[in-house]
Amino acid sequence: MTTRDAVTVNGRSYAWPDRPLVVVCVDGSEPDYVRQAVAAGAMPYLAAALPAGTDRLADCVVPSFTNPNNLSIVTGVPPSAHGICGNYFFDRDAGAEVMMNDPRYLRCGTILAAFAARGARLAVVTAKDKLRRLLGHQMTGVCFSAEKANETTMAEHGIGDGLGLVGMPLPSVYSADLSEFVFAAGVKLMESMRPDVMYLSTTDYVQHKHAPGTAEANEFYRMMDGYFAKLAGLGATLAVTADHGMNAKTDAAGRPRVIYLQDHLDEWLGAAKARVILPITDPYVVHHGALGSFATVYLPEGADGERIRERMAALGGMELVLGRDAACRRFELPPDRVGDLVAVSERHVVLGTSEARHDLSGLDVPLRSHGGISEQTVPLLLNRPTPRGAANRRLRNFDIFDLALNHAT
């Protein structure tokens, strides 16, 4: 039974949408991508919509990676509440390093599932399948990935033929086409089922390869703008943010700047005594080599944690090294899923394990990556105005449902 009363999720109340709401997470969208594309005339729809709409900046979750931020956006709370603090982590209970893409790691419900439970029509389309099960946890409706659109079933995904719906070839996971498929699916779903709430999540393939203002980046944002215009033309409230920004991680000559933490720790403590976890790790490492600007370290019993913290902090290119408690307070992380130390590198530096364990042969352009404080600022855009007073507080990317449903006029 559908009721149009406000829906409360994780302590926050959300008004029922007065028209279809489309929330878009543009993976890796450093704010300058939109600014440069608009300035170049590549985004005519947003150029016209934003002056009368909402054009602000927000902070994403640190570590500035895909899974923690997408889950914060759809739960409205930080990782300390929802539990997803990386793409990859060390499961102490299992004694193993694992992908954090199983719903059993999620510690609270989502806004999507809550609206669906109240009778709203829901649709979710992600670029990569790693996110699908988390985003669709306990949600009834359509939920599938562009990566595996050829494998959809009504029982699991709420749609029998995702590929046929979109009418495009199955895209490569390493392509801009993967994101375009997400938007094309969103338009088809808006035309066919007109969901009350839709969530679209792209891939940062383009942003890992091309800086803001380049021809390739502007063309990618031109593609998105065309789909934004179509969704708005179908009567949708459009709310756009990002999971994280993106920066070059190289020296002046274009060579990767990497601090190989495991090599340093092996030298200080002995081989394989400490364990370095890189939460950026996922099955799609070709464009970043599993190198990001955030790492967590598990120390051996009896190690002098403060001494190791000081030595790590003194490494050239390191921005911040904190003990677990201080890091979890600052970044709102679940302490039981974080190591003894948390390390964050500077804007143009990434963190690795051992040099021998990172294969950078797949990089065909200078390394661009994310994960640190330097990639925390993201856009927060709506095609409807929101009162300035609604955002006097520090805005987070996971405030987007609140702004779109409770404050848009």
Secondary structure, DSSP 8 states (H G I E B T S, - for coil): ----S-EEETTEEE---SS-EEEEE-TT--HHHHHHHHHTTS-HHHHHHGGGSEEEEEE--SS--HHHHHHHHHHTS-HHHH----SEEEETTTTEEEES-SGGG--S--HHHHHHHTT--EEEEESSTTTHHHHTTT--SEEEESTTGGG--HHHHS-S-HHHHHTS----SSSTHHHHHHHHHHHHHHHHT--SEEEEE---HHHHH--TTSHHHHHHHHHHHHHHHHHHHTT-EEEEE-S---EE-B-TTS-B-EEEHHHHHHHHH-TTSSEEE-TT--S--TTTTT-BSEEEEE--TT--HHHHHHHHHTSTTEEEEEEHHHHHHHHT--GGGS-SEEEEE-TT-EEES-GGG---TT--S--EE--SGGG-EEEEEESS---GGGGSS--BGGGHHHIIIII--
